[in-house]
Amino acid sequence: MIRTIAEIRDEAVGELSSERQQQLEQFLTPMPVAEQAASLFSYTNTPARILDLGAGTGILGAVTASRLVHGTRVVAIEQDQILAEYAKASLRQVCDDVRIINASVFDVLLEPEFTRVILNPPYKKIKPMIIPTAGGGVKVTNLYAVFLAIAIQALAEGGECVAIIPRSWMNGEYFKDFRKWMLAECSLDALVVYGSRQEHFKDMDILQEIMLLKVSKRPQTNRVLIYDDASPAMPLSEQHSIEVPLDSLLLGRDRILRVQQQDERLADFEPLCNRGMWVSTGKLVWFRNRDILSLTETADGYPLYWSDNQCGSVAKHPVECNRPQWVTEEVTNRNILLPAGSYCLVNRFSAKEQQRRIHASYIASPVNFAADNKLNYIHSGTSRTTVPLDDAVARGLTLWLSTSIIDEWYRQISGSTQVNATDLRQLPCPEKQQLMTLADLLPVEENLDLGKVDQVVGRLFSWTKMV
Ligand SMILES: C[S@@+](CC[C@H](N)C(=O)[O-])C[C@H]1O[C@@H](n2cnc3c(N)ncnc32)[C@H](O)[C@@H]1O
């Protein structure tokens, strides 16, 4: 029976029009992932009321229903008429009580009556919008967050929701409000993060890191079930998992979530923002300031740093690249310049495949300068004022951010290509005095030997495991 639902899905994949697929984000879930998603629901021997949002071929609702007792009801909402027909065919194989609603989820009024909600929504970015909630509304910037909020609000008391979504909601500024709302609204029960990016959606050309999330409408459970390196190749019950309290996964007021517990060697380190430092984003947005970019140095101009100026662990200026290396004097009227002094520059984007997700470079500028907004910079000020770091602190911090333990820490919380200032502020950090000691032990050079940095840091903090 299940094989037939898989065949219906595969047939529909072959018939998707590329225009419609792009427009409605029709990336259909393969059967192994659908089975893993449905396996996260608790077993119940009473009939369920299932909701499948953005149902596609109905594969998720059908696999969920096939595991439940007779008398279960499925409501599937799908905007695409052809897929809605496929959904009818799939769901009728496993359930007698099926209602297919061929409409947009935004045009359907749902009561909070469902005991099982399952979805693999569209992942599109949208203009920031407020979703109405009992508490007044929550700001979202992605369609999957809107679908998930609708799903959660359709849950009956005690109901469970499983979603196939990107990992991006777990960290960063954009999803901050959504995270807070969701964690207050329901219990976070399970997180399943796939080890490889493409393995599970091979025929769908999906490049984002995708995960399974299970939440339920009840007070927070004591333990969250975590699979931090799952594979769709075998049932989840045969894969490694851990159960940990939610608090051990949450970071700071922004409620950043990581998928593993923190390395115990970092236990004594406070977040960077508690060490008298702050992470900001470069203030120059090049396309809004085209008129002041300059290819040559002018008498009253200032240096401009891009990620191209990050030469290994030091920032250099000027460098040969195809970006203007100066801004004209006019910049002084635009609240863009940073005061002369020492800082640590950090990239804002990096891929999982890179040796280090965080690329830190020490900069000591004798003059005021501008930084492109594709760079973060760490300083001693606040969100409103920029104050340079003590020079030895800037060097020590650059070394600290180049360690493998910090790289592992960052990979645990970020599944996207962004390196967010919000996340960096929560990064475990030694005291300033310890950073200065570190700077005395090892010079910051362009071609820093990262193995050596690990050794020196390991010795300084007596981490025998790391040396
Ligand atoms: C990522 S696909 C997943 C389909 C199916 N749930 C699955 O797992 O295979 C998202 C589905 O949502 C549908 N969709 C997109 N926007 C929608 C909307 N506003 N209302 C209802 N369905 C929508 C698309 O047509 C597509 O079938």
The ligand as a Gaussian input file, in Angstrom:
#p B3LYP/6-31G(d) Opt

LIG

0 1
 C        7.294000      21.712000      -0.597000
 S        5.806000      21.189000      -1.368000
 C        5.404000      19.814000      -0.384000
 C        4.266000      19.010000      -0.853000
 C        3.897000      17.836000       0.038000
 N        3.487000      18.265000       1.345000
 C        5.052000      16.899000       0.189000
 O        5.591000      16.819000       1.268000
 O        5.429000      16.250000      -0.794000
 C        4.711000      22.480000      -0.893000
 C        3.299000      22.312000      -1.406000
 O        2.524000      23.412000      -0.972000
 C        1.667000      23.828000      -2.031000
 N        1.381000      25.237000      -1.791000
 C        2.168000      26.316000      -2.004000
 N        1.559000      27.430000      -1.576000
 C        0.354000      27.043000      -1.078000
 C       -0.737000      27.731000      -0.475000
 N       -0.688000      29.050000      -0.301000
 N       -1.776000      27.018000      -0.060000
 C       -1.845000      25.676000      -0.230000
 N       -0.849000      24.977000      -0.807000
 C        0.230000      25.642000      -1.217000
 C        2.467000      23.569000      -3.285000
 O        1.642000      23.445000      -4.428000
 C        3.181000      22.262000      -2.906000
 O        2.409000      21.155000      -3.275000

